[in-house]
Every structure is written in structure tokens, then in C-alpha cells.
Amino acid sequence: MKALVSFGLLILLSGCYTSSMMQTAKTLDEGEREFTFGVGPYTSYGDVLVAPDFMLR
């Protein structure tokens, strides 16, 4: 349980911006969906960590 909470906090607090979240100005048609997944690195006190990004629009 502790590992699950730690993983959840890592995802939520991983950062406010990664380059994988850049989106074009393309609009979606009514009823259309788009799922985006990306991974970006970041550093914290010399450690290189991974920040996953998920977006559904």
C-alpha cells in the first residue's frame, strides 16, 4: 500500500510541465476523443527521474 501511495504522489507531484504535453491548435470534432501519453525526464537533487503524462481530450 505504501508503494502505491508513493507512486501516486510521484505522478501527481512530478512537475507542472514536460515537453510531451505540448499540443497543436487542432480542434476535435464533436464526439471525437484523443488520448495522449508521454514521458519526460526531470532531476531532483541530482537524481534523474521520470515524469509520465496522460491526457484525454
C-alpha positions in Angstrom: 0.0 0.0 0.0 2.8 2.4 0.9 4.4 1.8 -2.6 1.1 2.5 -4.3 0.7 5.8 -2.4 4.3 6.8 -3.1 3.8 6.0 -6.8 0.6 8.1 -6.9 2.3 11.0 -5.2 5.3 10.7 -7.6 2.9 11.0 -10.6 0.9 13.9 -9.1 3.9 15.9 -7.9 6.3 15.1 -10.8 6.2 18.6 -12.2 4.0 21.1 -13.8 5.3 20.9 -17.3 7.0 18.4 -19.6 7.6 18.7 -23.3 5.3 15.8 -24.1 2.3 17.9 -23.1 2.7 20.3 -26.0 -0.4 20.2 -28.1 -1.2 21.7 -31.5 -4.1 24.0 -32.1 -6.1 21.3 -33.8 -9.7 21.1 -32.7 -11.6 17.9 -32.3 -14.9 17.2 -34.0 -18.0 16.7 -31.8 -17.8 13.2 -30.1 -14.1 12.7 -31.2 -11.6 11.9 -28.4 -7.8 11.9 -28.3 -5.6 10.1 -25.8 -2.0 11.3 -25.3 0.7 9.5 -23.4 4.2 10.9 -22.9 7.2 10.6 -20.6 9.7 13.3 -19.7 12.7 13.3 -17.5 13.4 15.7 -14.6 16.0 16.0 -12.0 15.7 16.3 -8.3 18.7 16.8 -6.1 21.0 15.1 -8.7 18.7 12.1 -9.3 17.2 11.7 -12.8 13.6 10.6 -12.5 10.7 10.0 -15.0 7.5 12.1 -15.2 4.7 10.3 -17.1 2.0 12.4 -18.7 -1.5 11.2 -19.6 -4.1 13.4 -21.3 -7.6 12.7 -22.6 -9.4 15.4 -24.5 
